[in-house]
Amino acid sequence: MENCLFCKIVQGEIPCEKVLEDSDFLAFKDINPKARVHVLVVPRKHVSSLNELEAATAKEGGASPEVDGQALLDFVVRVARASGIEESGYRAIVNVGPHGGQEVPHLHFHVLGGEDLGDLR
């Protein structure tokens, strides 16, 4: 998507501090962290929100899905492992829509940890 902040990061137009990447997903440090560890996980292909993931995951006519939902969840776990928070615990948060707090209209997980998160929301 042309004016999408995360698409520009994925394409390398805007720099980021990468944590992990593969051919389908990119994880990078949040520039305004809410916890000691705060990583954003985005699919490389543009999906506006979690509400759109089912359509992006659906295989039509045997075609590969644009974004594999299970692979995305597996990648989130790999990010937690790479960030050293897999064992101590973490939160994986997805905000959906304006009332859900989604600020960038590109599906993304917030992976937070590295400390006791308590009531952090």
Sine and cosine of phi, psi and omega as CSV:
sin_phi,cos_phi,sin_psi,cos_psi,sin_omega,cos_omega
0.00,0.00,0.71,-0.71,-0.21,-0.98
-0.86,0.52,-0.75,0.67,-0.09,-1.00
-0.97,-0.26,0.31,0.95,-0.04,-1.00
-0.99,0.17,0.84,-0.55,0.00,-1.00
-0.82,0.57,-0.74,0.67,-0.06,-1.00
-0.95,0.33,-0.53,0.85,0.09,-1.00
-0.89,0.45,-0.63,0.78,0.03,-1.00
-0.91,0.41,-0.60,0.80,0.06,-1.00
-0.92,0.39,-0.72,0.70,0.01,-1.00
-0.85,0.52,-0.64,0.77,-0.03,-1.00
-0.99,0.17,-0.04,1.00,0.03,-1.00
0.99,0.14,0.13,0.99,0.02,-1.00
-0.96,0.27,-0.46,0.89,0.05,-1.00
-0.85,-0.53,0.78,-0.63,-0.03,-1.00
-0.95,0.33,0.42,-0.91,0.07,-1.00
-0.50,-0.87,0.27,-0.96,0.08,-1.00
-0.99,-0.12,0.99,-0.14,-0.08,-1.00
-0.94,0.35,0.62,-0.78,0.08,-1.00
-0.96,-0.30,-0.67,0.75,-0.03,-1.00
-0.31,-0.95,0.51,-0.86,0.07,-1.00
-0.43,-0.90,0.43,-0.90,0.18,-0.98
-0.57,-0.82,-0.22,-0.98,-0.09,-1.00
-0.94,0.34,-0.31,0.95,-0.07,-1.00
-0.94,-0.35,-0.42,0.91,-0.14,-0.99
-0.67,-0.75,0.40,-0.91,0.06,-1.00
-0.73,-0.68,0.69,-0.72,0.09,-1.00
-0.85,-0.53,0.73,-0.68,-0.01,-1.00
-0.56,-0.83,0.39,-0.92,-0.04,-1.00
-0.94,0.34,0.67,-0.74,0.06,-1.00
-0.94,0.34,0.68,-0.73,-0.02,-1.00
-0.98,0.21,-0.20,0.98,0.04,-1.00
-0.76,-0.66,0.94,0.34,-0.15,-0.99
-0.90,0.43,0.60,-0.80,0.04,-1.00
-0.97,-0.24,0.00,1.00,0.03,-1.00
-0.44,-0.90,0.20,-0.98,0.00,-1.00
-0.81,0.59,-0.69,0.73,0.11,-0.99
-0.93,-0.38,0.84,-0.54,0.05,-1.00
-0.59,-0.81,0.97,-0.24,-0.06,-1.00
-0.88,-0.47,0.65,-0.76,0.09,-1.00
-0.98,-0.19,0.70,-0.71,0.03,-1.00
-0.89,-0.45,0.84,-0.55,-0.01,-1.00
-0.78,-0.63,0.58,-0.81,0.19,-0.98
-0.96,0.30,0.55,-0.83,0.02,-1.00
-0.92,0.38,-0.55,0.84,0.05,-1.00
-1.00,0.08,0.63,-0.78,-0.06,-1.00
-0.94,0.33,0.83,-0.55,0.17,-0.98
-0.74,-0.67,0.82,-0.58,-0.14,-0.99
-0.90,0.43,-0.66,0.75,-0.04,-1.00
-0.33,-0.94,0.08,-1.00,0.06,-1.00
-0.85,0.53,-0.52,0.85,0.03,-1.00
-0.88,0.47,-0.41,0.91,-0.03,-1.00
-1.00,-0.07,-0.12,0.99,-0.11,-0.99
-0.90,0.43,-0.63,0.78,-0.01,-1.00
-0.85,0.52,-0.70,0.71,0.02,-1.00
-0.91,0.41,-0.62,0.79,0.00,-1.00
-0.95,0.31,-0.41,0.91,-0.01,-1.00
-1.00,0.05,-0.44,0.90,-0.07,-1.00
-0.87,0.49,0.70,-0.71,0.06,-1.00
-0.99,-0.16,0.87,-0.49,0.01,-1.00
-0.93,-0.37,0.79,-0.61,0.03,-1.00
0.89,0.46,0.49,0.87,0.03,-1.00
0.98,0.20,0.05,1.00,0.00,-1.00
-0.95,0.32,0.44,-0.90,0.06,-1.00
-0.93,0.37,0.57,-0.82,0.04,-1.00
-0.93,0.37,0.48,-0.88,0.06,-1.00
-0.92,0.39,-0.67,0.74,0.04,-1.00
-0.66,-0.75,0.81,-0.58,0.01,-1.00
-1.00,0.00,0.92,-0.39,-0.05,-1.00
-0.86,0.51,-0.66,0.75,0.01,-1.00
-0.92,0.40,-0.64,0.77,0.03,-1.00
-0.90,0.44,-0.58,0.82,0.05,-1.00
-0.90,0.44,-0.71,0.70,0.04,-1.00
-0.90,0.44,-0.66,0.75,0.05,-1.00
-0.88,0.48,-0.62,0.79,0.01,-1.00
-0.92,0.40,-0.62,0.79,0.06,-1.00
-0.85,0.53,-0.68,0.73,0.03,-1.00
-0.90,0.43,-0.65,0.76,0.04,-1.00
-0.89,0.46,-0.59,0.81,0.04,-1.00
-0.91,0.41,-0.68,0.73,0.04,-1.00
-0.87,0.49,-0.68,0.74,0.02,-1.00
-0.89,0.45,-0.74,0.68,-0.02,-1.00
-0.90,0.43,-0.45,0.90,-0.01,-1.00
-1.00,0.02,-0.05,1.00,0.04,-1.00
0.97,0.22,0.37,0.93,-0.04,-1.00
-0.88,-0.47,0.09,1.00,-0.04,-1.00
-0.86,0.51,-0.71,0.71,-0.07,-1.00
-0.98,0.19,-0.65,0.76,-0.06,-1.00
-0.97,0.25,-0.41,0.91,0.03,-1.00
0.92,-0.40,0.40,-0.92,-0.05,-1.00
-0.32,-0.95,0.19,-0.98,0.13,-0.99
-0.90,-0.43,0.65,-0.76,0.14,-0.99
-0.88,-0.47,0.93,-0.36,-0.14,-0.99
-0.89,-0.46,0.69,-0.73,0.13,-0.99
-0.83,-0.55,0.87,-0.50,0.10,-1.00
-1.00,-0.05,0.67,-0.74,-0.04,-1.00
-0.81,-0.59,0.86,-0.50,0.07,-1.00
0.95,0.30,0.15,-0.99,-0.07,-1.00
-0.89,0.46,-0.64,0.77,0.01,-1.00
-0.95,0.30,-0.37,0.93,0.05,-1.00
-1.00,0.04,-0.05,1.00,0.04,-1.00
1.00,-0.01,0.21,0.98,0.02,-1.00
-0.96,0.28,0.89,-0.45,-0.03,-1.00
-1.00,-0.10,-0.49,0.87,0.01,-1.00
-0.90,-0.43,0.85,-0.53,-0.05,-1.00
-0.98,0.21,0.85,0.52,0.09,-1.00
-0.59,-0.81,0.83,-0.56,-0.03,-1.00
-0.76,0.65,0.77,-0.64,0.06,-1.00
-0.42,-0.91,0.57,-0.82,0.12,-0.99
-0.98,-0.17,0.62,-0.78,0.21,-0.98
-0.99,-0.16,0.84,-0.54,0.07,-1.00
-0.95,-0.32,0.92,-0.39,-0.10,-1.00
-0.86,-0.51,0.62,-0.78,0.04,-1.00
0.03,-1.00,-0.37,-0.93,0.01,-1.00
1.00,0.06,0.02,1.00,0.02,-1.00
-0.26,-0.97,0.20,-0.98,0.08,-1.00
-0.94,0.35,0.89,-0.45,-0.08,-1.00
-0.99,0.14,-0.27,0.96,0.06,-1.00
0.74,0.68,-0.82,-0.57,-0.04,-1.00
-1.00,-0.05,0.25,0.97,-0.01,-1.00
-0.80,0.60,0.76,-0.65,0.01,-1.00
-0.77,-0.64,0.00,0.00,0.00,0.00
